[in-house]
Amino acid sequence: MSTSESEGLVIGCHTDATWNDLLQKAIDNKKLVVVDFTASWCRPCRFIAPFLAELAKKFPAVMFLKVDIDELKSVASDWAVKAMPTFIFLKEGKILDIIVGAKKEELQQTIAKHLNATTTA
C-alpha cells in the first residue's frame, strides 16, 4: 500500500486523504475506531506499539489507526492531541473515550467495554 501501511492490523495513516477515507469507512460501517496518536521519537509509543498490534489481532471488529503527529500535524491539531501516546476511541465520528499514556490494561479494557456496548445495544 502506498498511502497507508499495515502493521499487523494497525493501519498507518500517512496522508490527510487516507485518514479521512478510513474515518469515513468506519463511520459508514458503524465500526469502533481506536486511533493511536504517536511519534517516532516517543519511547512509550514504541513500547506500546507491539501490544496495539496484538490487540488489533484480538479484536478484528475494531479499526485500529496510527497517526504520527509529526507527519499529520493538522490531524493531531484537529483532535487536540497534546501528549503521546494518545488513544482516541471513536464511534460514528464521535469521541467515546481518550487514554493518554502507554496503559496496556486500560487500553484493552476500554476496547472491550465499547465493543460490548455496541453488541448489546
C-alpha distances in whole Angstrom, upper triangle without the diagonal:
4,6,6,6,8,11,13,13,13,10,10,11,11,12,15,14,11,14,16,14,14,17,19,17,19,22,22,22,24,22,23,20,20,19,19,20,20,21,20,24,25,26,27,23,22,25,24,20,20,23,20,18,21,22,18,19,23,22,20,21,20,17,16,15,15,16,17,20,20,17,18,22,22,21,22,26,25,25,28,26,29,28,26,24,25,24,24,25,24,25,25,25,28,28,29,30,29,29,29,29,28,30,28,31,31,27,28,31,30,27,29,32,29,28,32,33,30,31,35,35
4,6,7,10,14,16,16,15,12,11,10,9,10,13,12,10,13,16,14,14,18,19,18,20,23,23,23,26,24,24,22,22,20,20,20,20,20,19,23,24,26,27,23,22,26,24,21,22,24,22,20,23,24,21,22,26,25,22,24,22,19,18,16,15,15,16,19,19,15,16,20,20,19,21,24,24,25,27,26,28,28,25,24,25,24,25,26,25,26,26,25,28,28,30,30,29,29,29,29,28,31,30,33,32,29,30,33,31,28,31,33,31,30,34,35,32,34,37,37
4,7,10,13,16,15,14,10,8,7,6,7,10,9,7,10,12,11,11,14,16,16,17,20,21,21,23,21,22,19,19,17,17,17,17,18,18,21,22,25,25,21,21,24,23,20,21,23,20,19,23,23,20,22,25,24,21,22,20,17,16,13,13,12,13,16,16,12,13,16,17,15,18,20,20,21,24,22,25,25,23,22,22,21,22,23,22,23,23,22,25,25,27,27,26,27,27,27,26,29,28,31,30,27,28,31,29,26,29,31,29,28,32,32,30,32,35,35
4,7,10,12,11,10,6,5,5,6,8,11,10,7,9,12,11,10,13,15,14,15,18,19,19,21,19,19,16,16,14,14,15,15,16,16,20,21,22,22,19,19,21,20,16,18,20,17,15,19,19,16,18,21,20,18,19,17,13,12,10,10,10,12,15,16,12,13,16,17,15,17,20,20,20,22,21,24,23,21,19,20,19,19,20,19,21,21,20,23,23,25,25,23,24,24,24,23,25,25,27,27,23,24,27,25,23,26,28,26,25,29,29,27,29,32,32
4,7,9,9,8,6,5,7,8,11,14,14,10,12,15,14,12,15,18,17,17,21,22,21,22,20,20,17,16,14,14,15,15,16,15,19,19,21,21,17,16,19,18,14,15,17,15,13,16,17,14,16,19,19,17,19,17,14,12,10,10,11,12,16,17,14,15,18,20,17,19,22,22,22,24,22,24,23,20,19,20,19,20,20,21,22,23,22,25,24,25,25,24,24,24,23,22,24,23,26,26,22,23,26,25,22,25,27,26,25,28,29,28,29,32,33
4,6,6,5,4,6,9,11,14,16,16,12,13,16,15,13,15,18,16,16,20,21,19,21,18,18,15,14,14,13,15,15,16,16,20,20,21,20,17,16,18,16,12,13,15,12,10,13,14,11,12,15,15,13,16,14,11,10,9,9,12,14,17,19,16,17,20,22,19,20,23,23,22,25,22,25,23,20,18,19,18,19,19,19,21,22,22,24,23,24,24,23,22,23,22,20,22,21,23,24,20,20,23,22,20,22,25,23,22,26,27,25,26,30,30
4,6,5,6,7,11,13,16,19,19,15,16,19,18,15,18,21,19,18,22,23,22,22,19,18,16,14,14,12,15,14,15,15,18,18,18,17,14,13,14,13,9,9,11,9,7,10,12,9,10,14,14,13,16,14,12,10,10,9,12,14,17,19,17,18,21,23,20,20,24,24,23,25,22,24,22,19,17,18,17,18,19,20,22,24,23,25,24,24,23,22,21,21,20,18,20,18,21,21,18,18,22,21,18,21,24,23,22,25,27,25,26,30,31
4,6,8,10,14,16,19,21,21,18,18,21,20,16,19,21,19,18,22,23,21,22,18,17,15,14,15,14,17,16,18,18,21,20,20,19,16,15,16,14,10,9,11,9,5,8,10,7,7,11,12,11,14,13,12,10,11,12,15,17,20,22,20,21,24,26,23,23,26,26,25,27,24,26,24,21,18,19,17,19,19,20,22,24,24,25,24,24,23,22,21,22,21,18,20,17,20,21,17,17,20,20,17,19,22,21,20,23,25,24,24,28,29
4,6,9,12,15,18,20,19,15,15,18,17,13,15,18,15,14,18,19,17,18,14,14,12,12,12,13,16,16,19,19,22,21,21,20,17,16,17,15,12,11,12,9,6,9,9,5,6,10,10,8,11,10,8,7,9,10,14,16,20,22,20,20,23,24,21,21,25,24,22,25,23,25,24,20,18,18,16,17,16,17,18,20,20,22,21,21,21,21,20,21,21,19,19,17,19,20,16,15,19,18,15,17,20,19,17,20,22,21,21,25,26
4,6,10,13,15,17,17,13,13,16,15,12,14,17,15,14,17,19,17,18,14,13,11,9,9,9,12,12,15,16,19,18,18,17,14,14,15,12,9,10,11,8,6,9,9,6,9,12,11,10,12,10,8,5,6,7,10,13,16,18,17,17,19,21,17,18,21,21,19,22,19,22,20,17,15,15,13,14,14,15,17,19,18,20,19,19,19,18,17,18,18,16,17,16,18,18,14,15,18,17,14,17,20,18,17,21,22,21,22,25,26
4,6,9,12,13,14,10,10,13,12,9,11,14,13,13,16,18,16,17,14,14,11,10,9,10,12,13,15,15,19,18,20,19,15,15,17,15,12,13,14,11,10,13,13,10,12,15,14,12,14,11,8,6,5,6,9,11,15,17,14,14,17,18,15,16,20,19,18,21,19,21,20,18,16,16,14,15,15,15,17,18,17,20,19,20,20,19,19,20,20,18,20,19,21,21,17,18,21,19,17,20,22,20,19,23,24,22,23,27,27
4,6,9,11,12,9,9,13,13,10,12,16,15,15,18,20,19,20,17,17,13,12,10,9,10,10,12,12,16,16,18,17,14,14,17,15,12,14,15,12,12,15,15,13,15,18,17,16,17,15,11,9,6,5,6,8,12,13,11,11,14,16,13,14,17,18,17,19,17,19,18,16,14,15,14,15,16,16,19,20,18,20,20,21,20,19,19,19,19,18,20,20,23,22,18,20,23,21,19,22,24,22,22,26,26,25,27,30,30
4,6,8,9,6,6,9,10,9,10,13,14,14,16,18,19,19,17,17,13,13,10,10,10,11,12,14,17,17,20,19,16,17,19,17,15,17,18,15,15,19,18,15,18,21,19,18,19,16,12,10,7,6,5,8,10,12,9,8,12,12,10,12,15,15,15,17,16,18,18,16,15,15,14,15,16,16,18,18,17,19,18,21,20,19,19,19,20,20,22,22,25,24,20,22,24,22,20,24,25,23,23,27,27,25,27,30,30
4,7,9,7,8,11,12,11,13,16,16,17,19,21,22,23,21,20,17,16,13,13,12,12,12,13,16,17,20,20,17,17,21,19,17,19,21,18,18,21,21,19,21,24,23,22,22,20,16,14,10,9,7,8,10,10,7,7,11,12,11,12,15,16,16,18,17,19,19,17,17,17,17,17,19,19,21,22,19,22,21,24,23,22,22,21,22,22,24,25,28,27,23,25,28,26,24,27,29,26,27,30,31,29,31,34,34
4,5,5,6,9,10,11,12,14,16,17,19,20,21,22,21,21,18,18,15,15,14,15,15,16,19,20,23,23,20,21,24,23,20,23,24,21,21,24,24,21,24,27,25,23,24,21,17,16,12,11,9,10,11,12,8,7,10,10,10,12,14,14,16,18,17,20,21,19,19,19,19,18,20,19,21,21,18,21,21,24,24,23,24,23,24,24,27,27,30,29,25,27,30,27,25,29,30,27,28,31,31,29,32,35,34
4,6,5,6,9,10,11,12,14,15,16,18,20,21,20,20,17,17,14,15,14,16,16,18,21,22,25,25,21,23,26,24,22,24,25,22,22,26,25,22,25,27,25,24,23,21,17,16,13,12,10,12,12,13,10,7,10,8,7,11,12,11,13,16,16,19,20,19,19,18,18,17,19,17,19,18,16,18,19,22,22,21,23,23,24,25,27,28,30,29,25,27,29,27,25,28,29,26,27,30,30,28,30,33,32
4,5,5,6,9,10,11,12,14,15,16,18,20,19,20,17,18,16,17,17,18,19,21,24,25,28,27,24,25,28,26,23,26,27,23,23,26,25,22,25,27,25,23,23,20,17,17,14,14,13,14,15,16,13,11,13,12,11,14,16,14,16,19,19,22,24,23,22,21,20,19,20,18,19,18,16,19,20,23,24,23,25,25,27,27,29,30,32,30,27,28,31,28,26,29,30,27,27,30,30,28,30,33,32
4,6,5,6,8,10,11,12,14,15,16,18,17,17,14,15,13,15,15,16,18,19,23,23,26,25,21,22,25,23,20,22,23,20,19,23,22,19,21,24,22,20,20,17,14,13,10,11,11,13,15,16,13,11,14,13,11,14,17,15,16,19,19,22,23,21,20,19,18,17,18,17,18,17,15,19,19,22,23,22,23,24,25,25,27,27,29,28,24,26,28,25,23,26,27,24,24,28,28,25,28,31,30
4,6,5,6,9,10,11,12,14,15,16,15,15,12,13,10,12,12,14,16,18,21,21,24,23,19,21,23,21,19,21,22,18,19,22,20,18,21,23,20,19,18,16,12,12,8,9,8,11,12,14,12,9,12,11,8,11,14,12,12,16,15,19,20,18,18,16,15,14,15,13,15,15,12,15,16,18,19,18,20,20,22,22,24,24,27,25,21,23,25,22,20,24,25,22,22,26,25,23,26,29,28
4,6,5,6,9,10,11,12,14,15,15,15,13,14,13,15,15,18,20,22,25,24,27,26,23,25,27,24,22,25,25,21,22,25,23,20,23,25,22,21,19,17,14,14,11,13,12,15,15,17,15,12,14,12,10,13,14,12,13,17,17,21,22,21,20,19,17,15,16,13,14,13,11,14,16,19,20,20,22,23,25,25,27,27,29,27,24,25,27,24,22,25,25,22,23,26,25,23,25,28,27
4,5,5,6,9,10,10,12,14,14,15,13,15,14,17,17,20,22,23,27,26,29,28,24,26,28,25,23,25,25,21,21,24,22,19,22,24,21,19,18,16,13,14,12,14,14,17,18,20,17,14,17,15,13,16,18,16,16,20,20,24,25,24,23,21,19,17,17,15,15,13,12,16,18,20,22,22,24,25,27,27,28,28,30,28,25,26,27,25,22,25,26,22,22,26,25,22,25,28,26
4,5,5,6,9,10,11,12,11,12,10,12,11,14,15,17,20,22,25,24,27,25,22,23,25,22,20,22,22,18,18,20,19,16,18,20,17,15,14,12,9,10,8,11,12,15,17,19,17,14,17,16,13,16,18,16,16,19,19,23,23,21,20,18,16,15,14,12,13,12,11,15,16,18,19,19,21,22,24,24,25,24,26,25,21,22,24,21,19,21,22,19,19,22,22,20,22,25,24
4,5,5,6,9,10,10,9,10,8,11,10,13,14,17,20,22,25,24,27,25,22,24,25,22,20,23,22,18,19,21,19,16,19,21,18,16,15,12,9,10,9,12,12,16,17,19,17,14,17,15,12,14,16,14,13,17,17,21,21,20,19,17,15,12,12,9,10,9,7,11,12,15,16,17,19,21,23,23,24,24,25,23,20,21,22,19,17,20,21,17,17,21,20,18,20,23,22
4,5,5,6,9,10,10,12,11,14,14,17,18,21,24,26,29,28,30,29,25,27,29,26,24,26,26,22,22,24,22,19,22,23,20,18,16,14,12,14,13,15,16,19,20,22,20,17,19,17,14,17,19,16,16,20,20,24,25,24,23,21,18,16,15,11,11,9,8,12,14,17,19,20,22,24,26,27,27,27,28,26,23,24,25,22,20,22,23,19,19,22,21,18,21,23,22
4,5,5,6,8,8,11,10,14,14,17,19,22,25,26,30,29,31,29,26,27,29,25,23,25,24,21,20,22,20,17,19,21,17,15,13,12,10,12,12,15,17,20,22,24,22,19,22,20,17,19,22,19,18,22,22,26,27,25,24,22,19,17,15,12,11,10,10,14,16,18,20,21,23,25,27,27,27,27,28,26,23,23,24,22,19,21,22,18,18,21,20,17,19,22,21
4,5,5,6,5,7,7,10,12,15,17,20,23,26,29,27,29,27,24,25,27,23,21,23,22,18,18,20,18,15,17,18,15,13,11,9,7,10,11,14,16,19,21,24,22,19,21,20,16,18,21,18,17,20,20,24,25,23,22,19,16,14,12,9,8,7,8,11,13,14,16,18,20,22,24,24,24,24,24,23,19,20,21,18,15,18,18,15,14,17,17,14,16,19,18
4,5,5,6,9,9,13,14,17,19,22,25,28,31,29,31,29,26,28,29,26,24,26,25,21,22,23,21,18,21,21,18,16,13,12,11,13,14,17,18,21,22,25,23,20,22,20,17,19,21,18,16,20,21,25,25,25,23,21,18,15,12,9,7,4,6,9,12,13,16,18,21,23,26,26,26,26,26,24,21,22,22,19,17,19,19,15,15,18,16,13,16,19,17
4,6,8,11,12,16,17,20,22,25,28,31,34,32,34,32,29,31,32,29,27,28,27,24,24,25,23,20,22,22,19,17,14,14,12,16,16,19,21,24,25,28,26,23,25,23,20,22,24,21,20,24,25,28,29,28,27,24,21,18,16,13,10,8,10,13,16,17,20,22,24,27,29,29,29,29,29,27,24,24,25,22,19,21,21,18,17,19,18,15,17,19,18
4,5,9,11,14,16,20,22,25,28,30,33,32,33,31,28,30,31,27,25,26,25,22,21,23,20,17,19,19,16,14,10,11,10,14,15,19,21,24,26,29,27,24,27,25,21,23,25,23,21,25,25,29,29,28,26,24,20,18,15,12,10,8,11,14,16,17,19,21,24,26,28,28,28,27,27,25,22,22,23,20,17,18,19,15,14,17,16,12,14,17,16
4,7,9,13,15,19,21,24,28,30,33,31,33,30,27,29,30,26,25,26,24,21,21,22,19,17,19,19,15,14,10,10,10,14,15,19,21,24,25,29,27,24,26,24,21,22,24,21,20,23,24,27,28,27,25,22,19,16,13,10,7,6,9,11,13,13,16,19,21,24,26,26,26,25,25,23,20,20,20,17,15,16,16,12,11,14,13,9,11,14,13
4,6,10,12,16,18,21,25,27,30,28,29,27,24,26,26,22,21,22,21,17,18,18,15,13,15,15,11,10,7,6,7,10,12,16,18,22,23,26,25,23,25,23,20,21,23,21,19,22,22,25,25,24,22,19,16,14,10,8,6,7,10,11,13,12,15,17,19,22,23,23,22,21,22,20,17,17,17,15,12,13,14,10,9,12,12,9,11,14,14
4,7,10,13,16,19,23,25,28,25,26,24,21,23,23,20,19,20,18,15,16,17,13,12,14,14,10,10,8,5,6,9,11,14,16,20,21,25,24,21,23,22,18,19,21,19,17,20,19,22,22,21,19,16,13,10,7,6,5,8,9,10,10,9,11,13,15,18,20,20,19,18,18,16,13,13,14,11,8,10,11,8,7,11,10,8,11,14,13
4,6,10,12,15,19,22,24,22,23,21,18,20,21,17,16,18,16,13,14,15,12,11,14,14,11,11,9,6,5,6,7,11,13,16,17,21,20,18,20,19,15,16,18,16,14,17,16,19,19,18,16,13,10,8,6,5,6,9,9,10,10,10,11,12,13,16,18,17,17,17,18,16,12,13,14,12,9,12,13,10,10,14,14,12,15,18,17
4,6,10,12,16,19,21,19,20,17,14,17,17,14,13,15,13,10,12,13,10,9,13,13,11,12,11,7,6,5,6,8,11,14,15,19,18,17,18,18,14,14,17,16,13,16,14,17,16,14,12,10,6,6,5,6,9,12,11,12,10,10,9,9,10,13,14,14,14,13,15,13,9,11,13,10,8,12,13,10,11,15,15,14,17,19,19
4,6,9,13,16,18,16,18,16,13,15,16,13,12,15,14,10,12,15,13,11,15,16,14,15,14,10,8,6,5,6,7,10,12,15,15,13,14,15,11,11,14,13,10,13,11,14,13,12,10,8,5,5,6,8,11,13,12,12,11,12,11,10,10,12,13,13,14,15,17,15,11,13,15,13,11,15,16,14,15,19,18,18,20,23,23
4,6,10,12,14,12,14,12,9,11,13,10,9,12,12,9,11,14,12,12,15,16,15,16,17,13,11,8,6,5,6,8,10,13,13,12,14,15,12,10,14,14,12,13,10,13,11,9,7,6,5,7,9,11,15,17,15,16,13,14,12,10,10,10,10,10,12,13,15,14,11,13,16,14,13,16,18,16,17,21,21,21,23,26,26
4,7,11,12,11,13,12,9,12,14,12,11,15,15,12,14,17,16,15,19,20,19,20,20,16,14,11,8,6,5,6,6,10,11,10,10,12,9,7,11,12,10,11,7,10,9,6,6,5,6,8,11,13,17,19,16,16,14,16,14,11,10,10,10,11,14,15,18,16,13,16,19,16,16,20,21,19,21,24,24,24,26,29,28
4,7,9,7,10,9,6,9,11,10,9,13,14,12,14,17,16,16,19,21,20,21,22,19,16,13,10,7,6,5,6,9,10,10,11,14,12,9,13,15,13,13,10,11,9,6,5,7,9,11,15,17,20,22,20,20,18,19,17,14,12,11,10,10,14,15,18,17,15,18,20,18,18,22,23,22,23,26,27,27,29,31,31
4,5,5,9,10,7,9,12,12,11,15,16,15,16,19,19,19,22,24,24,24,25,22,20,16,13,10,8,5,6,7,9,10,11,14,13,11,14,16,15,15,12,12,10,7,8,10,13,15,18,20,24,26,23,24,21,23,20,17,16,13,12,13,16,18,21,20,18,21,24,22,22,25,27,26,27,30,31,30,33,35,35
4,6,8,10,8,8,11,12,11,14,16,15,16,19,20,20,23,25,25,25,27,24,21,18,15,11,10,7,9,8,10,12,13,17,16,14,17,20,19,19,15,15,13,10,11,14,16,18,21,23,27,29,26,27,25,26,24,21,19,17,15,14,18,19,23,23,20,23,26,25,24,27,29,28,29,32,33,33,35,38,38
4,6,9,8,8,11,13,13,16,18,17,19,22,22,23,25,27,27,28,30,26,24,21,18,15,13,10,11,10,12,15,15,18,18,16,18,21,20,19,16,15,12,10,11,14,17,20,23,25,29,31,28,29,26,27,25,21,19,16,14,14,18,20,23,23,21,24,27,26,26,29,31,30,31,34,35,35,37,40,40
4,6,5,7,9,10,11,14,15,15,17,20,20,21,23,25,25,26,28,24,23,19,17,14,13,10,11,11,14,15,15,19,18,15,17,20,19,18,14,13,10,7,8,11,14,17,20,23,27,29,27,27,24,25,22,18,16,13,11,11,14,16,20,19,18,21,23,22,23,26,27,27,28,31,32,32,35,37,37
4,5,5,6,9,10,13,14,15,16,18,19,20,23,24,25,26,28,25,24,20,19,15,15,13,14,15,17,19,19,22,21,18,21,24,22,21,17,16,12,9,9,13,15,19,22,25,28,31,29,29,26,26,23,20,17,14,11,10,13,15,18,19,17,20,23,22,23,26,27,27,29,31,32,33,35,37,38
4,5,5,6,9,11,11,12,15,16,17,18,21,21,22,24,26,22,21,18,17,14,15,14,14,16,18,19,19,22,20,17,20,22,20,19,15,14,11,8,7,10,12,16,19,22,26,28,27,26,23,23,20,16,13,11,7,6,9,11,14,15,14,16,19,19,19,22,24,24,25,28,29,30,32,34,34
4,5,5,6,10,10,10,12,15,15,16,18,20,20,21,23,20,18,15,14,11,11,10,12,13,15,16,17,19,18,15,18,20,18,18,14,14,10,7,5,9,11,14,17,20,23,26,24,24,21,21,18,15,13,11,8,7,10,11,15,15,13,16,19,18,18,21,23,23,24,26,27,28,30,32,33
4,6,5,8,10,10,12,14,15,16,18,19,20,22,24,21,20,16,15,12,13,12,14,15,16,18,19,22,20,18,21,23,21,21,17,17,14,10,9,13,14,17,20,22,26,28,27,27,24,24,22,19,16,14,12,9,13,13,17,17,15,17,20,20,20,23,25,25,25,28,30,30,31,34,35
4,6,7,8,10,11,13,14,16,17,18,20,22,24,21,20,17,17,14,16,15,17,18,20,21,22,25,23,20,23,25,23,23,19,19,15,12,10,13,14,18,20,23,26,29,28,27,25,24,21,19,15,14,11,7,10,10,14,15,14,15,18,19,19,21,23,24,24,27,29,29,31,33,34
4,6,5,6,9,10,11,12,15,15,16,18,20,17,17,13,14,12,14,14,16,18,19,20,21,23,21,19,22,23,20,21,17,18,14,11,8,11,11,15,16,19,22,26,24,24,21,21,18,16,13,12,9,6,8,7,11,12,10,12,15,15,15,18,20,20,21,23,25,25,27,29,30
4,5,5,6,9,10,11,13,14,15,17,19,16,15,11,11,9,12,12,15,17,17,18,20,22,20,18,22,23,20,21,18,19,16,12,10,12,12,15,16,19,22,25,24,24,22,21,19,17,15,14,12,9,11,10,14,15,12,13,17,17,16,18,21,21,21,24,25,25,27,29,30
4,5,5,6,9,10,11,12,14,16,18,16,16,13,14,12,15,16,19,20,20,22,24,26,23,22,25,26,24,25,21,22,19,16,13,16,15,18,19,21,24,27,26,26,24,23,21,20,17,17,15,11,13,11,14,16,13,13,17,18,16,18,21,21,21,24,26,26,27,29,31
4,5,5,6,9,10,10,12,14,17,15,15,12,14,13,16,17,20,22,22,23,24,26,23,22,25,26,23,24,21,22,19,15,13,14,13,16,16,19,22,25,25,25,22,21,19,17,15,15,13,10,10,7,10,12,10,9,13,14,13,15,18,18,18,21,23,23,24,26,28
4,5,5,6,9,10,10,12,14,12,11,8,10,10,13,15,17,20,20,20,22,23,20,19,23,23,20,21,18,20,17,14,11,12,10,13,13,16,18,21,21,21,19,18,16,15,13,14,13,10,11,8,11,12,9,9,13,13,11,14,16,16,16,19,21,21,22,24,26
4,5,5,6,9,10,11,14,12,11,9,10,11,14,16,19,21,20,21,23,25,22,21,25,25,22,24,21,23,21,17,15,16,14,16,16,18,20,23,23,23,22,21,19,18,17,18,16,13,14,12,14,15,12,12,15,16,13,15,19,18,17,20,22,22,23,26,27
4,5,5,6,9,10,13,12,13,11,14,14,18,19,22,25,24,24,27,28,25,24,28,28,25,27,24,25,23,19,17,18,15,18,17,19,21,24,24,25,23,22,20,20,18,19,17,14,14,11,13,15,12,10,14,15,13,14,17,18,16,19,21,21,21,24,26
4,5,5,6,8,11,9,11,9,12,13,17,19,21,24,24,24,26,27,23,22,26,26,23,25,22,24,21,19,16,16,13,15,14,16,18,21,21,21,20,18,17,17,15,17,16,13,13,10,11,12,9,7,11,11,9,10,14,14,13,15,18,18,18,21,23
4,5,5,6,9,7,8,6,10,12,15,18,21,23,22,22,24,25,22,22,25,25,22,24,22,24,22,19,17,16,14,15,14,15,16,19,20,20,19,18,18,17,17,19,18,16,16,13,15,15,12,10,14,13,10,12,15,14,13,16,18,17,18,21,22
4,6,6,9,9,10,10,13,15,19,21,24,26,25,25,28,29,25,25,29,28,26,28,26,28,26,23,20,20,17,18,17,19,19,22,23,24,23,21,21,21,20,22,21,18,18,15,16,17,14,12,15,16,13,13,17,17,14,17,20,19,19,22,24
4,6,9,9,12,11,15,17,21,23,26,28,28,27,30,30,27,26,30,29,26,28,26,28,26,23,20,20,17,18,17,18,19,22,23,23,22,20,20,20,19,21,21,18,17,14,14,15,13,10,13,14,11,10,14,14,12,14,17,17,16,19,21
4,5,6,9,9,13,16,19,22,25,28,27,26,28,28,25,25,28,27,24,26,24,27,25,23,20,19,16,16,14,15,15,18,19,20,19,17,17,18,18,20,20,18,17,14,15,15,12,10,12,12,8,9,12,11,9,12,14,13,13,16,18
4,5,7,9,13,16,19,22,25,28,26,25,28,28,24,25,28,27,24,27,26,28,27,24,22,21,17,17,15,16,15,17,19,20,20,19,19,20,20,23,23,21,20,18,18,18,15,13,15,15,11,12,15,14,11,14,16,14,14,18,19
4,7,10,13,16,20,23,25,28,27,25,28,27,24,24,27,26,23,26,25,28,27,25,22,21,17,16,13,13,12,14,16,18,18,16,17,19,20,23,23,22,21,19,19,19,16,14,15,14,10,11,13,11,8,11,13,11,11,14,16
4,6,10,13,16,20,22,25,24,22,24,24,20,21,24,22,20,22,21,24,23,21,19,17,13,13,10,10,10,13,14,15,15,14,14,16,16,19,20,19,18,16,17,16,13,12,13,12,8,10,12,10,8,12,13,11,12,16,16
4,6,10,13,17,19,22,20,19,21,21,17,18,21,20,17,21,19,22,22,20,17,16,13,12,10,10,10,12,13,14,14,14,15,16,16,19,20,19,19,17,19,18,14,14,16,14,11,13,15,13,11,15,16,14,15,19,19
4,7,10,13,16,19,18,16,19,19,16,16,19,18,16,19,17,20,19,16,14,13,10,10,10,10,12,14,14,15,14,15,14,14,14,16,17,15,16,15,17,16,12,13,15,13,11,14,16,14,13,17,18,16,18,21,22
4,7,10,12,15,14,13,15,16,12,13,16,16,14,17,15,18,17,14,13,12,10,10,10,11,13,15,14,15,14,15,15,14,15,16,16,16,17,17,19,18,14,15,18,16,14,17,19,16,16,20,21,19,21,24,24
4,7,9,12,11,10,13,14,11,11,15,15,13,16,13,16,14,12,10,10,9,10,12,13,16,18,16,17,16,17,16,14,14,14,15,14,16,16,19,18,14,16,19,17,16,19,21,19,19,23,23,22,25,28,27
4,6,9,8,7,9,11,8,8,12,12,11,13,11,13,13,11,10,10,10,11,13,14,17,19,16,17,16,18,17,15,15,14,15,15,18,18,21,20,17,19,22,19,18,22,23,21,22,26,26,25,27,30,29
4,5,5,6,8,11,9,8,12,13,13,14,11,13,12,10,10,11,12,14,16,18,21,22,20,21,19,21,19,17,16,15,15,15,18,19,23,22,19,21,24,22,21,25,26,24,25,29,29,28,31,33,33
4,5,5,5,8,8,6,8,11,11,11,8,10,10,9,10,10,12,13,17,18,21,22,19,20,18,21,19,16,16,14,15,16,19,21,24,22,20,23,25,23,22,26,27,25,26,30,30,29,32,34,34
4,6,5,9,10,9,11,13,14,14,11,12,12,11,13,14,16,17,20,21,25,26,23,24,22,24,23,20,19,17,18,19,22,24,27,25,23,26,28,26,26,30,30,29,30,33,33,33,35,38,37
4,6,9,9,9,12,14,14,15,13,15,15,14,15,15,17,18,20,21,24,25,22,23,22,25,23,21,21,19,20,20,24,25,28,27,24,26,29,27,26,29,31,29,29,33,33,32,35,37,37
4,6,5,7,9,10,11,13,11,14,15,14,14,14,15,15,18,18,21,21,18,20,19,22,21,19,20,18,19,20,23,25,27,26,23,26,28,25,24,28,29,26,28,31,31,30,32,35,34
4,6,5,6,9,10,10,10,11,13,13,14,14,16,16,19,19,22,23,19,20,19,22,21,18,19,18,19,21,24,25,28,26,24,27,29,26,26,29,30,27,29,32,32,31,34,36,35
4,5,5,6,9,10,10,13,15,15,17,15,17,16,18,18,21,21,17,18,18,21,21,19,20,19,21,23,25,27,29,27,25,28,29,26,26,29,29,27,29,32,31,30,33,35,34
4,5,5,6,9,9,12,14,14,14,13,13,12,15,14,17,17,14,15,14,18,17,16,17,17,19,20,23,24,26,24,21,24,26,23,22,26,26,23,25,28,27,26,29,32,30
4,6,5,6,5,8,10,10,11,10,11,11,14,15,18,19,15,16,14,17,16,13,15,13,15,17,20,22,24,22,19,23,24,21,21,25,25,23,25,28,27,26,30,32,31
4,5,5,6,8,11,13,14,12,14,13,16,16,19,20,16,16,15,18,17,15,17,15,18,20,22,25,27,24,22,25,27,23,24,27,27,25,27,30,29,28,32,34,32
4,6,8,11,14,15,16,13,14,12,15,14,17,17,13,13,13,16,16,14,17,16,19,22,23,25,27,24,22,25,26,23,23,26,26,23,25,28,27,26,29,31,29
4,6,9,12,13,13,10,11,9,11,11,14,15,11,11,10,13,12,11,13,13,16,18,20,22,23,20,19,22,22,19,19,23,22,20,22,25,23,23,27,28,27
4,6,9,12,13,10,12,11,14,14,18,18,15,14,12,15,14,11,13,12,15,18,20,22,24,21,19,23,23,20,21,25,24,22,24,27,26,26,29,31,29
4,6,8,9,7,9,9,13,14,18,19,16,15,13,15,13,10,11,9,12,15,17,19,21,18,17,20,21,19,19,23,23,21,24,26,25,26,29,31,30
4,7,9,8,11,12,16,18,21,23,20,19,16,18,15,12,12,9,11,14,17,20,22,19,18,22,23,20,22,25,25,24,26,29,28,28,32,33,32
4,6,6,10,12,16,18,22,24,21,20,17,18,15,11,10,7,8,11,13,16,19,17,16,20,21,19,20,24,24,23,25,28,28,28,31,33,32
3,5,9,11,15,18,21,24,21,21,17,18,15,12,10,7,6,8,12,14,17,15,14,18,19,18,19,22,23,22,24,27,27,27,30,32,32
4,7,10,13,16,20,22,20,19,16,17,14,11,8,6,5,6,9,12,15,13,11,15,17,15,16,19,20,20,22,24,25,25,28,30,30
4,6,10,13,17,19,17,16,13,13,11,7,6,4,6,8,10,12,15,12,11,14,16,13,14,18,18,17,19,22,22,22,25,27,27
4,7,10,13,16,14,14,11,11,8,6,5,6,8,9,10,11,13,11,8,11,13,10,11,14,15,14,16,19,18,19,21,23,23
4,6,10,13,11,10,7,8,6,5,7,9,11,13,13,14,15,12,10,13,14,10,11,14,14,12,14,17,17,17,20,22,21
4,7,10,9,8,6,5,5,6,8,11,14,15,14,15,15,12,10,12,12,8,8,11,11,9,11,14,13,13,16,18,17
4,7,6,5,5,6,7,9,12,15,17,18,18,18,19,16,13,15,15,11,10,13,13,9,11,14,13,12,15,17,16
4,5,5,7,7,10,12,15,18,21,22,21,21,21,18,16,17,16,13,12,14,13,9,10,13,11,9,13,15,13
4,6,9,10,13,15,18,21,24,25,24,24,25,22,20,20,20,17,15,17,16,13,13,16,14,11,15,17,14
4,7,9,12,14,17,19,22,23,23,24,25,22,19,21,21,17,16,19,18,14,16,18,16,14,18,20,18
4,6,9,11,15,18,21,22,22,23,23,20,18,20,19,15,15,18,16,13,15,17,15,14,17,19,16
4,6,8,11,14,17,19,18,20,20,16,15,17,16,13,13,16,14,11,14,16,14,14,18,19,17
4,7,10,14,17,18,17,18,17,14,13,14,13,10,10,13,11,8,11,13,11,12,15,16,15
4,7,10,13,15,14,15,15,11,10,13,12,8,10,12,10,9,12,14,13,14,17,18,17
4,7,10,12,11,13,14,10,10,13,13,9,11,14,13,12,15,17,16,17,21,22,21
4,6,8,8,10,11,8,7,11,11,9,11,14,14,13,16,18,18,19,22,23,23
4,7,8,11,13,10,10,14,14,12,14,17,17,17,20,22,22,23,26,27,27
4,6,9,11,10,10,13,14,13,15,18,18,19,21,23,24,25,27,29,29
4,6,9,9,8,11,13,13,14,17,18,19,20,23,23,25,27,28,29
4,6,6,6,9,10,11,12,14,15,17,18,20,21,23,24,26,27
4,6,5,6,9,10,11,13,14,16,17,18,20,22,23,24,26
4,5,5,6,9,10,11,12,14,15,16,18,20,21,22,24
4,6,5,6,9,10,10,12,14,15,16,18,20,21,22
4,6,5,6,9,10,11,12,14,16,17,19,20,21
4,6,5,6,9,10,11,12,14,16,17,18,20
4,5,5,6,9,10,10,12,14,15,16,18
4,5,5,6,8,10,11,12,14,15,16
4,5,5,6,9,10,11,12,14,15
4,6,5,6,8,10,11,12,14
4,6,5,6,9,10,11,12
4,5,5,6,9,10,10
4,5,5,6,9,10
4,5,5,6,8
4,6,5,6
4,6,5
4,6
4
